[in-house]
């Protein structure tokens, strides 16, 4: 796993994006923000590279699964 593909947790994602938790989850449901990756039974995180892509261009970001 490269440095840009680390898994980051919720607090880090919210701090980097400036989004509220509810806005972030709404955007995930709309397909305009990266989805979570399950990392354990009770844990999830986000790929840092996907969050960085969203930060680079939040207006035109589309989740890969919704683009298919």
C-alpha positions in Angstrom: 0.0 0.0 0.0 1.5 3.3 -1.0 1.5 6.4 1.2 -1.3 8.0 -0.8 -3.5 4.9 -0.4 -3.5 4.8 3.4 -6.9 4.3 5.2 -7.9 7.4 7.1 -10.6 7.5 9.7 -13.7 9.8 10.1 -12.2 12.6 12.2 -9.3 13.0 9.7 -11.7 13.0 6.7 -13.9 15.6 8.3 -10.9 17.8 9.2 -9.4 17.6 5.7 -12.7 18.2 3.8 -14.4 20.7 6.1 -17.7 18.8 5.7 -20.0 18.0 8.5 -20.7 14.3 9.2 -24.3 14.5 7.9 -23.2 16.3 4.7 -20.5 13.8 4.0 -22.8 10.8 4.4 -25.5 12.5 2.2 -22.8 13.0 -0.5 -21.8 9.3 -0.2 -25.4 8.4 -0.8 -25.6 10.7 -3.8 -22.3 9.3 -5.2 -20.5 12.6 -5.0 -18.1 11.6 -2.2 -15.9 8.5 -1.8 -17.5 5.5 0.0 -16.1 3.9 3.1 -13.9 0.8 3.1 -14.7 -1.7 5.8 -11.4 -2.5 7.8 -12.8 -4.6 10.6 -16.1 -5.8 12.1 -16.8 -2.4 13.7 -14.4 -0.2 11.8 -14.4 1.7 8.5 -12.3 4.3 6.9 -11.6 6.0 3.6 -8.8 5.6 1.0 -6.7 8.7 1.3 -6.2 8.8 -2.4 -10.0 8.9 -3.0 -10.4 11.7 -0.5 -7.6 13.6 -2.1 -9.2 13.3 -5.5 -12.4 14.7 -4.0 -10.5 17.6 -2.4 -8.8 18.4 -5.7 -12.1 18.7 -7.6 -15.2 18.3 -5.3 -17.7 19.7 -7.9 -17.0 17.2 -10.6 -16.2 14.2 -8.4 -18.2 11.1 -9.1 -17.8 7.7 -7.3 -16.4 5.1 -9.6 -19.3 2.7 -9.1 -21.9 5.4 -10.1 -19.9 6.2 -13.3 -20.4 2.7 -14.6 
